[in-house]
């Protein structure tokens, strides 16, 4: 089966040939076609990940302190003044 997990499968609300969706009436690819093409390429990877899940650790990044942020801004302002 192409998409056993139903990842990229959704019910369509328009009948085939409906002018609101049919590319024959719009003279080009249908909306979202290029995104679907990209999703189709990664479908095997997503399915494999769902079949064989593994534990991962996500590194929690600390927010930048206000003081450090001010330092960065001051350094950049000084660089601009030196360039003048």
C-alpha positions in Angstrom: 0.0 0.0 0.0 1.4 3.4 -1.0 0.5 5.3 2.2 -0.4 2.7 5.0 -0.3 5.3 7.8 -2.5 7.8 6.0 0.0 10.5 6.4 -0.7 12.4 3.2 -4.2 11.1 2.5 -7.2 13.3 2.9 -10.7 13.4 1.7 -11.3 15.7 -1.3 -14.3 18.0 -1.1 -14.7 18.6 -4.9 -15.8 16.2 -7.5 -13.4 15.4 -10.4 -13.6 18.1 -13.0 -15.0 20.7 -10.7 -13.9 24.1 -12.1 -12.9 25.4 -8.7 -10.1 22.7 -8.5 -9.6 21.2 -12.0 -6.4 22.2 -13.6 -7.9 21.8 -17.0 -10.0 25.0 -16.3 -7.0 26.8 -14.7 -4.4 25.9 -17.4 -1.7 24.9 -15.0 -0.8 22.6 -12.1 -3.4 22.5 -9.4 -2.8 24.3 -6.1 -0.5 22.5 -3.8 0.9 20.2 -6.5 4.5 21.1 -5.9 4.1 20.5 -2.2 2.5 17.2 -2.8 5.4 16.3 -5.2 7.9 17.0 -2.4 5.8 15.1 0.2 5.7 12.1 -2.1 9.5 12.0 -2.3 9.8 11.8 1.5 6.9 9.4 2.1 9.1 6.3 2.4 11.2 8.0 5.0 8.2 9.0 7.1 6.7 5.5 6.8 10.1 4.0 7.8 10.3 6.3 10.8 6.8 5.3 11.9 7.6 1.6 11.6 10.8 1.9 13.5 10.6 4.7 16.0 13.6 5.5 18.1 14.2 7.6 21.1 15.7 11.0 20.4 16.9 13.8 22.7 16.1 17.3 21.8 18.6 19.8 23.0 16.8 22.6 24.9 18.3 25.9 24.0 18.5 28.6 26.7 17.1 32.0 25.7 19.6 34.8 25.2 19.8 37.0 28.3 18.8 40.6 27.9 22.2 41.8 29.0 24.0 39.6 26.4 21.6 40.8 23.8 22.3 44.5 24.7 26.1 43.7 24.4 25.6 42.3 20.9 23.6 45.4 19.9 26.2 47.8 21.3 29.0 45.9 19.5 27.1 46.2 16.2 26.4 49.9 16.8 30.1 50.4 17.5 31.1 48.6 14.3 28.7 50.9 12.3 30.2 54.0 13.9 33.8 52.8 13.2 32.8 52.2 9.5 31.7 55.9 9.1 
